[in-house]
Amino acid sequence: MSEQLMREQFEAWVLREYPNQIMAKFSDGDYQSWALQHCWVGWRASREAFAVDLPSASAYEGLTHHLGCAIELTYEKPEHDPVALVRLPDVVAAIEACGLKVKP
C-alpha cells in the first residue's frame, strides 16, 4: 500500500471518529498535533509490519482432476506454477489468522 493511500485512510478514520479534529501539518508532512502525529506513526507501523503468507499452489495438485482439465501442477516451487490455483477458503483462513477481517 502506498504511503499516500495509507495516509488518506488514516485521515478518513480520524475525521469519522473525531469530526472536529484539526489536521494541520508542518511542511515536512508531520501533523502539528502531537497526539495526532503519534497516532499516525502507530497507524503506519501497524500496516508496514503486516504480511500474509498465502497457501502454496502446489498443495492443490489434485484440484485439476476435479476441474476436468489437463493442467498439471508439477513444479516444485509454487512461484513457477503457471496456474497458481489456490482455494479461496484457504486464502481467507490465512488472512483471518493474522487477526484481520475479510469482507464478505
MOUR-V757386 format. One record per pair of residues at least 6 apart in sequence whose ideal C-beta (glycine too) atoms are under 7 Angstrom apart, sorted by sequence separation. I is the first residue (numbers start at 1). GAP is how many residues later the second one is. D is the distance in Angstrom with one decimal. If there is no record, write none. Layout:
I;GAP;D, I;GAP;D
This chain:
15;6;6.4, 25;6;5.5, 26;6;6.1, 31;6;4.3, 75;6;5.1, 78;6;7.0, 96;6;6.2, 14;7;5.4, 25;7;6.5, 30;7;5.4, 64;7;4.6, 95;7;5.4, 23;8;7.0, 24;8;4.5, 64;8;6.4, 73;8;5.5, 31;9;6.0, 64;9;6.9, 73;10;6.5, 92;10;4.9, 22;11;6.7, 11;12;6.0, 61;12;4.7, 71;12;5.5, 73;12;6.9, 60;13;6.8, 21;15;6.9, 58;15;6.0, 57;16;6.3, 58;17;6.9, 58;20;4.8, 57;21;4.4, 14;22;7.0, 56;22;4.5, 63;22;5.4, 58;23;6.6, 57;24;4.6, 60;25;5.1, 60;26;6.8, 57;27;4.6, 60;27;6.6, 57;28;5.4, 57;29;5.4, 10;30;5.9, 55;31;5.5, 54;32;6.4, 10;33;4.7, 55;35;4.3, 55;36;6.8, 54;37;6.0, 6;38;6.2, 55;39;6.2, 54;40;5.8, 6;41;5.8, 53;41;6.2, 52;42;5.5, 52;43;5.4, 1;46;6.3, 52;46;5.7, 50;48;6.9
